[in-house]
Amino acid sequence: AQVSALAVAPGNSDFVVVGATDGFIYRNDAALQAGPNTVWQSSRPRNGFVSSLAFDPSSSGVVYATYAGFGGSHVWRSVDFGVTWEPIDGVGSTAIPDIPVHSIIVDPANPGRLFIGTDLGVMTSNNDGRSWAVENTGFANAVTEWLALGSDDEGNPMLFAFTHGRGAWRVALHPAKPDPRRPSGRRGQ
């Protein structure tokens, strides 16, 4: 197996999780001291290619993993530092379809809001993965291989989506706040 994903806990560079092409997720809480003979603890939520890993920015004990394959659950969450995992693909008509999931982002201002890059485009959950919907606020319906957080020139948080063949897209992560210098109801001054 080869390494296919890696994440470092925010605020704790010693805690690292690594995903592999065979579905295993390895963890180490002293990664900065790790050497070639260090044994990393592991778990295997499912078989398949671990496509991305992400920490909840408000709690390093919460880790997310995605799998880029067909069959089985595609998004997993651990609330115990990667020891055990639960699938969070949703159910029924609000579930993630059986498609590869390539990337996951946790909204830093609202950890219950998740974004995933899939073969159908960007999908989102506002309830910790209990239900999912296609994100229709400006992204292309194209294979989305990677998601990233950033900001625009004014410092507003943005979500960036990098697609296969349709370029890079961005949308505001949160609604823009009104400019206090501009009177409401008046534009262009």
C-alpha positions as CSV (number, residue, x, y, z in Angstrom):
1,A,0.0,0.0,0.0
2,Q,1.1,3.6,-0.6
3,V,0.3,6.8,1.2
4,S,-2.7,8.5,-0.5
5,A,-3.8,11.2,2.1
6,L,-2.3,13.0,5.1
7,A,-3.6,15.5,7.6
8,V,-2.0,17.3,10.6
9,A,-4.1,18.3,13.5
10,P,-4.6,22.1,13.8
11,G,-2.6,23.4,16.7
12,N,-0.9,20.1,17.4
13,S,1.7,19.1,14.8
14,D,2.5,15.9,16.7
15,F,-0.9,14.4,15.8
16,V,-0.9,13.1,12.3
17,V,-3.2,10.8,10.3
18,V,-2.2,9.1,7.1
19,G,-4.5,7.3,4.6
20,A,-3.3,4.5,2.4
21,T,-4.4,3.0,-1.0
22,D,-5.6,-0.1,0.8
23,G,-8.1,1.7,3.1
24,F,-6.0,1.7,6.3
25,I,-5.8,5.0,8.2
26,Y,-2.7,5.3,10.4
27,R,-2.4,7.7,13.3
28,N,0.5,8.9,15.5
29,D,0.3,11.4,18.4
30,A,4.1,11.9,18.5
31,A,4.7,12.2,14.8
32,L,7.4,14.8,15.1
33,Q,9.6,12.2,16.9
34,A,8.7,9.3,14.6
35,G,11.4,7.5,12.8
36,P,11.7,4.6,10.3
37,N,11.0,2.1,13.0
38,T,8.0,3.9,14.6
39,V,4.9,1.8,14.7
40,W,1.8,3.8,13.8
41,Q,-1.6,2.6,15.2
42,S,-4.1,1.9,12.4
43,S,-7.8,1.2,11.6
44,R,-9.6,0.3,8.4
45,P,-13.0,1.8,8.1
46,R,-13.4,0.0,4.7
47,N,-11.4,-1.3,1.8
48,G,-10.4,1.1,-0.9
49,F,-8.4,4.2,-1.7
50,V,-8.4,6.9,1.1
51,S,-8.7,10.0,-1.0
52,S,-8.5,12.7,1.7
53,L,-8.4,13.3,5.5
54,A,-9.4,16.4,7.4
55,F,-9.5,17.5,11.0
56,D,-12.4,19.5,12.6
57,P,-10.6,22.8,13.2
58,S,-12.3,23.2,16.5
59,S,-11.6,19.7,17.9
60,S,-8.6,17.7,16.8
61,G,-10.2,14.5,18.2
62,V,-12.7,14.7,15.2
63,V,-11.2,13.4,12.0
64,Y,-12.9,12.9,8.6
65,A,-11.9,10.5,5.8
66,T,-13.1,10.1,2.2
67,Y,-12.9,7.1,-0.1
68,A,-12.6,7.5,-3.9
69,G,-14.3,4.3,-5.1
70,F,-17.6,2.7,-5.8
71,G,-19.5,0.6,-3.3
72,G,-19.7,1.0,0.5
73,S,-19.7,4.3,2.4
74,H,-17.7,7.1,1.1
75,V,-17.4,9.6,4.0
76,W,-16.3,8.5,7.5
77,R,-16.0,10.4,10.8
78,S,-14.0,9.5,13.9
79,V,-14.7,11.3,17.2
80,D,-11.9,9.5,19.1
81,F,-8.7,10.6,17.3
82,G,-9.1,8.0,14.5
83,V,-9.4,4.9,16.7
84,T,-13.0,4.0,15.5
85,W,-14.9,5.3,12.5
86,E,-18.6,5.7,11.6
87,P,-20.0,6.2,8.1
88,I,-21.8,9.5,7.4
89,D,-23.1,9.2,3.9
90,G,-26.6,10.1,4.9
91,V,-29.7,8.0,4.2
92,G,-32.4,7.8,1.5
93,S,-32.9,10.6,-0.9
94,T,-30.4,12.8,1.0
95,A,-27.5,10.3,0.9
96,I,-24.4,10.6,-1.2
97,P,-24.9,8.5,-4.3
98,D,-22.5,5.6,-5.0
99,I,-19.8,7.8,-6.5
100,P,-16.1,8.5,-5.6
101,V,-15.5,11.2,-3.0
102,H,-12.2,12.9,-3.5
103,S,-11.9,15.6,-0.9
104,I,-13.5,17.0,2.3
105,I,-13.5,20.4,4.0
106,V,-14.9,21.3,7.4
107,D,-16.3,24.9,7.7
108,P,-14.1,26.4,10.4
109,A,-16.9,28.7,11.5
110,N,-19.5,25.9,11.6
111,P,-18.0,22.5,12.2
112,G,-21.3,20.8,11.4
113,R,-21.1,22.1,7.8
114,L,-19.1,19.8,5.6
115,F,-18.2,20.1,1.9
116,I,-17.1,17.2,-0.3
117,G,-15.7,17.1,-3.8
118,T,-17.3,14.2,-5.8
119,D,-17.6,12.9,-9.3
120,L,-20.9,15.0,-9.5
121,G,-19.3,18.2,-8.2
122,V,-19.4,19.8,-4.7
123,M,-21.9,18.4,-2.2
124,T,-22.6,19.8,1.3
125,S,-24.1,18.8,4.6
126,N,-25.2,21.2,7.2
127,N,-25.9,18.6,9.9
128,D,-22.6,16.6,10.4
129,G,-23.2,14.3,7.4
130,R,-26.7,13.1,8.3
131,S,-28.0,14.5,4.9
132,W,-26.3,15.7,1.8
133,A,-27.2,18.0,-1.1
134,V,-25.5,19.2,-4.3
135,E,-24.0,22.6,-3.6
136,N,-25.6,24.9,-6.1
137,T,-24.1,28.3,-5.2
138,G,-21.8,28.7,-8.1
139,F,-19.8,25.5,-8.6
140,A,-19.7,23.5,-11.8
141,N,-21.3,20.1,-11.9
142,A,-17.9,18.5,-12.8
143,V,-15.6,16.0,-11.2
144,T,-14.2,17.9,-8.2
145,E,-10.9,16.5,-7.2
146,W,-9.9,18.9,-4.5
147,L,-11.4,21.5,-2.1
148,A,-9.5,24.3,-0.3
149,L,-10.3,27.2,2.0
150,G,-8.9,30.6,1.3
151,S,-10.0,34.3,1.2
152,D,-10.7,37.0,-1.3
153,D,-8.9,40.3,-1.4
154,E,-11.1,41.7,1.5
155,G,-10.3,38.7,3.7
156,N,-13.8,37.1,3.3
157,P,-13.6,33.3,3.6
158,M,-13.9,31.5,0.3
159,L,-14.3,27.8,-0.7
160,F,-12.3,26.8,-3.8
161,A,-13.1,23.8,-5.9
162,F,-10.6,22.3,-8.3
163,T,-12.2,20.3,-11.1
164,H,-11.1,17.8,-13.7
165,G,-11.3,19.7,-17.0
166,R,-13.6,22.6,-15.9
167,G,-11.0,24.8,-14.1
168,A,-11.1,26.2,-10.5
169,W,-14.1,27.7,-9.0
170,R,-14.7,29.7,-5.8
171,V,-17.7,30.9,-3.8
172,A,-18.1,32.8,-0.6
173,L,-18.1,30.5,2.4
174,H,-20.4,32.7,4.4
175,P,-22.8,35.5,3.2
176,A,-21.0,38.8,2.9
177,K,-21.6,41.2,5.7
178,P,-23.1,44.5,4.7
179,D,-20.6,47.3,4.4
180,P,-21.3,49.7,7.3
181,R,-20.1,52.6,5.2
182,R,-22.7,52.1,2.6
183,P,-26.3,53.1,3.4
184,S,-28.8,50.2,2.9
185,G,-30.9,50.4,-0.2
186,R,-28.3,52.5,-2.1
187,R,-25.8,51.0,-4.6
188,G,-22.8,52.2,-6.4
189,Q,-21.7,55.1,-4.2
